Amino acid sequence: MKAVLDRLYDPAWAESWDAVGLVTGDPEQPVGKVLFAVDPMRAVVDEAIDGGFDLIVSHHPLLLRGVNSVATTTPKGRVVHDLIRNQVALIVCHTNADNANPGVSDALAAALGLRDTRPLKAMPSAPMDKLVVYVPVDETQAMIDALAAAGAGRIGDYDRAAWSTTGEGTFRPLEGANPTIGEVGAIEVVQESRVEMILPRHRRRAVVEAMRAAHSYEEPAYDVLELASLPSQLGGGRIGSLDEPLSLREFAARVDRGLPKTEHGVRVSGDPERIIRTVAVCGGAGDSELDRVRAAGVDAYVTADLRHHPATEARAYADGPALVDVAHWASEWPWLADAERLLTAGLAERGSTVDTHISTLRTDAWDLRL
């Protein structure tokens, strides 16, 4: 169970300040029923205990900041004790789910009918190297095989990907050398292949060692080049397009229809008749991304928890987007169905099944709006 969730929402994708992963429970305990929820609040924990669930998968952490005590004298302490006492495990997928693809903002974008989405704040792709090595021509294919076996040459759905060309290599063995080709003191010219293959940086040592082991030369000539980092498809927020242009008033109504109802409702900043074609979204609190959104040149931005000063400053720019502010809980709730579907599919690939349920308890903080 945890292995499947970690593959979908790798803890390495979480922000450095976050607290994700297994909070309570034994990784080896059997799981038959899973409850998905945005918040691991008292009401959700009671729902899990009363319903006989073995695991809660929540978006928000229970213990985001450090604590000195989980005594039952505090609300969170009582929750921790009740989870453990009733053998209910809790796994948190927070910013690792925000940065996943598909992740929290993908679900929000889909709920609003956006297409052709891409990350708003793309994470860099995994660090990559390129190994360039020179080998005698008749050793070319054997060298490619050895490097591929060590982890080089994997590009998407292809492996053993390499490029080579031929040329002349020249060298003169000195005293103490034990040349494979040529003699000490004599200049040698050899027809060689230049072989290039990319590799994940964390495989650098293994690939270089494989190259040395496969090479017939005592001192192979090679280079390891660190490649520039490119944006990946992981990252927070999404930018997408509407199937057809809508006025801001019409688009806001679509947002209202697409998300669960809360007392917060949908707040709109901008000319109601402005035409909306491109939209940025960010599940959860998103006013920290307002500058990035404006630089993207979108027509509207949908997020939660927009504060007064960042919002008014954003409105001061003539080229800025219209703002659509929704409840934090509502912006992230659509992700639960995605997480349920992906976990079920991942377990099915391993020959396992579980009973799953999405909590419909509204854990938004606000109960009344006058």
C-alpha positions in Angstrom: 0.0 0.0 0.0 2.6 2.5 1.1 4.9 1.5 -1.8 2.1 2.3 -4.3 1.3 5.7 -2.7 5.1 6.5 -2.6 5.3 5.8 -6.4 2.3 8.0 -7.1 3.3 10.8 -4.6 7.0 10.4 -4.0 8.0 11.9 -0.6 11.1 13.3 -2.4 8.7 15.7 -4.3 7.6 17.3 -1.0 8.8 20.8 -0.1 11.6 20.9 2.5 9.3 22.3 5.2 6.6 19.7 4.8 5.7 16.6 6.8 4.5 13.8 4.6 4.4 10.0 4.7 3.3 7.5 7.4 2.2 9.3 10.6 0.7 6.4 12.5 0.5 2.7 11.8 2.8 -0.2 10.9 3.9 -0.4 7.3 3.3 -4.2 7.4 -0.2 -4.1 8.8 -2.9 -5.5 6.5 -5.2 -2.8 4.9 -8.6 -3.7 3.7 -10.5 -0.4 3.8 -9.1 3.1 2.9 -10.6 6.4 3.6 -9.6 9.5 1.6 -9.9 12.9 3.1 -8.5 16.4 2.8 -8.0 17.0 6.6 -7.2 14.4 9.3 -9.5 16.2 11.7 -11.4 14.8 14.7 -14.6 14.2 12.6 -12.7 12.4 9.9 -10.9 10.2 12.4 -14.2 9.3 14.0 -15.6 8.5 10.6 -12.7 6.1 10.0 -13.0 4.5 13.4 -16.7 4.1 13.2 -16.5 2.7 9.6 -13.8 0.2 10.4 -11.2 1.7 8.1 -7.6 0.6 8.4 -6.0 3.6 6.7 -6.7 7.3 6.2 -5.0 8.9 3.2 -5.2 12.6 3.9 -3.9 15.6 2.0 -3.1 17.9 4.9 -0.6 16.8 7.7 -1.8 16.1 11.2 1.6 17.2 12.6 3.1 19.8 10.3 5.1 21.6 13.0 7.3 20.1 15.6 5.5 19.1 18.9 6.9 18.2 22.3 3.9 16.2 23.4 1.0 14.1 22.0 -0.7 13.8 25.4 -4.4 13.4 25.3 -4.7 16.8 26.9 -4.5 18.4 23.4 -6.9 17.8 20.5 -4.2 16.5 18.2 -2.8 14.3 21.0 -6.2 12.7 21.4 -6.4 12.1 17.7 -3.0 10.4 17.7 -3.9 8.2 20.6 -7.3 7.2 19.0 -5.6 6.4 15.7 -3.1 4.1 17.4 -5.6 2.6 19.8 -8.0 1.7 17.0 -5.2 0.5 14.6 -6.0 3.2 12.0 -2.9 4.1 10.0 -2.5 7.7 8.6 -0.6 8.5 5.5 -0.2 12.2 4.4 0.3 13.2 0.8 0.7 17.0 0.9 3.1 19.0 -1.2 4.3 15.7 -2.8 0.8 15.4 -4.1 0.7 19.1 -5.1 3.9 18.5 -7.2 2.9 15.1 -8.6 1.6 14.6 -12.2 -1.2 14.0 -12.0 -1.6 15.8 -8.7 -3.9 18.2 -6.7 -3.9 21.0 -9.3 -4.5 18.5 -12.2 -7.7 17.5 -10.4 -8.7 21.1 -9.9 -8.0 21.9 -13.6 -10.1 18.9 -14.7 -13.0 20.0 -12.5 -13.0 23.4 -14.3 -12.7 21.9 -17.8 -9.1 23.0 -18.6 -7.2 21.2 -21.3 -3.6 21.1 -22.5 -2.3 21.7 -19.0 1.3 22.2 -17.9 2.9 23.1 -14.5 2.7 26.6 -13.3 5.8 26.2 -11.2 7.7 23.3 -12.8 10.2 21.3 -10.9 13.5 20.7 -12.6 13.9 17.4 -14.3 16.1 14.8 -12.6 19.9 15.7 -12.9 21.4 14.0 -16.0 24.9 13.5 -17.3 26.4 12.6 -20.6 29.2 10.1 -20.9 31.5 10.4 -23.9 34.0 7.6 -24.4 36.4 6.6 -27.1 36.8 2.9 -27.9 38.3 0.8 -30.8 35.6 0.6 -33.5 35.1 -3.2 -33.0 34.3 -2.7 -29.3 31.5 -0.1 -30.0 28.5 -2.3 -29.5 29.9 -4.2 -26.5 30.6 -0.8 -24.8 27.1 0.4 -25.5 25.7 -2.9 -24.0 27.9 -2.5 -20.9 26.9 1.2 -20.3 23.2 0.3 -20.9 23.4 -2.5 -18.3 24.8 0.1 -15.8 21.9 2.5 -16.3 22.9 4.7 -19.3 21.0 5.3 -22.5 17.4 5.2 -21.1 15.2 7.8 -22.8 11.4 7.6 -22.2 10.3 4.2 -23.5 13.6 3.4 -25.1 16.8 2.0 -23.7 20.3 1.4 -25.1 20.0 4.9 -26.8 23.5 6.0 -28.0 25.2 8.0 -30.6 28.5 7.2 -32.2 30.9 8.4 -34.9 34.3 7.3 -36.0 37.7 9.1 -36.1 41.4 8.7 -35.4 42.7 8.3 -31.9 46.4 8.8 -31.3 48.6 8.2 -28.3 52.2 7.2 -27.3 52.7 4.7 -24.4 55.3 5.9 -21.9 57.6 3.8 -19.7 55.6 1.8 -17.2 52.6 1.5 -19.5 51.1 -1.8 -20.5 49.3 -0.9 -23.8 46.6 -3.0 -25.3 47.5 -1.6 -28.7 51.0 -0.4 -29.7 54.4 -0.4 -28.0 56.1 1.7 -25.3 57.7 4.8 -26.9 55.9 4.4 -30.3 53.2 6.8 -31.6 50.0 4.8 -32.4 47.0 5.8 -34.5 43.8 3.8 -34.0 40.4 4.0 -35.7 38.1 4.7 -32.7 34.4 5.3 -32.1 33.2 8.2 -30.0 30.2 6.9 -28.1 27.8 9.2 -26.3 25.1 8.1 -23.8 23.0 10.0 -21.2 22.5 8.8 -17.7 20.9 9.8 -14.4 23.5 11.6 -12.3 23.0 9.2 -9.4 24.2 6.4 -11.7 27.4 8.2 -12.6 29.8 6.1 -10.5 28.2 2.8 -11.7 28.3 3.8 -15.3 31.9 5.0 -15.2 33.0 1.8 -13.4 31.1 -0.3 -16.1 32.9 1.7 -18.8 36.3 1.1 -17.3 35.6 -2.6 -16.9 34.4 -3.1 -20.5 37.2 -1.0 -22.1 40.2 -2.7 -23.4 42.5 0.2 -22.9 44.6 0.6 -19.7 43.7 4.4 -19.6 40.4 5.0 -21.4 39.8 8.5 -22.8 36.3 9.8 -21.6 34.4 12.8 -20.5 31.5 13.2 -18.1 29.4 16.2 -18.9 26.7 17.6 -16.5 23.6 18.5 -18.6 21.6 21.6 -18.1 18.5 21.1 -16.0 15.2 21.4 -17.9 11.6 21.9 -16.6 9.8 18.7 -15.9 6.1 17.8 -15.9 6.2 17.8 -12.1 5.5 20.9 -10.0 2.8 23.0 -8.4 -0.2 24.6 -10.0 -1.3 24.2 -13.6 -1.9 26.4 -16.6 -4.5 25.4 -19.2 -7.0 26.5 -21.7 -10.8 26.5 -21.9 -12.5 24.7 -24.8 -14.2 28.0 -25.6 -13.9 31.5 -24.4 -16.2 32.5 -21.5 -16.8 35.8 -19.8 -15.4 36.1 -16.3 -19.0 35.9 -15.0 -19.6 32.7 -16.9 -16.3 31.2 -15.9 -16.9 32.0 -12.2 -20.2 30.2 -12.5 -18.4 27.2 -13.9 -16.0 27.2 -10.9 -19.0 27.4 -8.6 -20.6 24.4 -10.3 -17.4 22.4 -10.5 -16.4 22.5 -6.8 -18.2 21.4 -3.6 -20.2 24.1 -1.9 -18.8 25.9 1.1 -19.9 29.0 3.1 -16.9 30.7 1.6 -18.3 30.5 -1.9 -16.5 31.9 -4.9 -15.1 35.4 -4.8 -14.2 37.2 -8.0 -11.9 40.1 -8.7 -12.1 41.7 -12.2 -14.5 42.9 -14.9 -17.3 40.4 -15.0 -17.4 40.7 -18.8 -13.7 40.1 -19.4 -13.1 37.3 -21.8 -11.3 34.3 -20.3 -9.4 31.9 -22.5 -6.4 30.7 -20.5 -6.4 29.9 -16.8 -3.9 29.2 -14.0 -5.0 27.1 -11.0 -3.3 26.2 -7.7 -5.0 24.0 -5.2 -4.7 25.4 -1.7 -3.2 28.7 -0.7 -1.8 30.3 -3.9 -1.2 34.0 -3.4 2.6 33.4 -3.2 2.4 32.5 -7.0 0.7 35.8 -8.1 3.9 37.1 -9.8 4.5 33.8 -11.6 0.8 33.8 -12.7 1.1 37.3 -14.1 4.3 36.5 -15.9 2.5 33.5 -17.5 0.0 35.9 -19.2 -3.1 34.0 -18.3 -6.6 35.6 -18.2 -7.7 34.2 -14.8 -6.2 32.6 -11.7 -8.2 30.2 -9.5 -6.8 29.5 -6.1 -7.6 29.7 -2.4 -6.8 31.9 0.6 -6.1 35.1 -1.4 -5.2 37.8 1.1 -6.1 41.5 0.8 -2.7 43.0 0.1 -1.4 40.5 -2.4 -4.8 40.6 -4.2 -5.0 44.4 -4.4 -1.3 44.6 -5.5 -2.1 42.1 -8.3 -5.1 44.1 -9.4 -2.8 47.2 -9.9 -1.2 45.6 -13.0 -3.2 46.3 -16.2 -1.9 43.0 -17.7 -2.8 41.0 -14.5 -5.3 38.1 -14.4 -8.7 38.1 -13.0 -8.8 36.5 -9.6 -11.2 33.7 -8.5 -10.8 32.8 -4.9 -12.4 29.6 -3.5 -12.3 27.8 -0.2 -9.0 26.0 0.5 -10.8 22.7 1.3 -12.9 22.9 -1.9 -9.9 23.6 -4.1 -8.3 20.3 -3.0 -11.2 18.0 -2.5 -11.4 17.0 -6.2 -7.9 15.3 -5.8 -9.4 12.7 -3.5 -11.1 10.9 -6.4 -7.9 11.0 -8.5 -5.9 9.5 -5.5 -8.6 6.8 -5.0 -8.6 5.9 -8.7 -4.8 5.8 -9.0 -4.2 3.8 -5.8 -6.8 1.3 -6.8 -5.2 0.9 -10.2 -1.7 0.6 -8.7 -2.8 -2.1 -6.3 -4.6 -4.0 -9.1 -1.3 -4.2 -11.0 0.1 -6.0 -8.0 -2.9 -8.3 -7.7 -4.4 -6.6 -4.7 -7.8 -4.9 -4.0 -9.1 -2.7 -1.2 -12.4 -1.1 -0.3 -12.1 2.6 -0.7 -14.3 5.5 0.3 -14.0 9.3 -0.1 -15.0 11.3 2.9 -17.7 13.9 2.1 -17.4 15.6 5.4 -16.9 19.3 4.8 -13.9 20.2 6.8 -13.7 23.8 5.6 -13.0 26.1 8.6 -16.1 28.3 8.1 -19.7 27.4 9.1 -21.6 30.6 8.5 -21.4 33.6 6.2 -23.7 36.7 6.8 
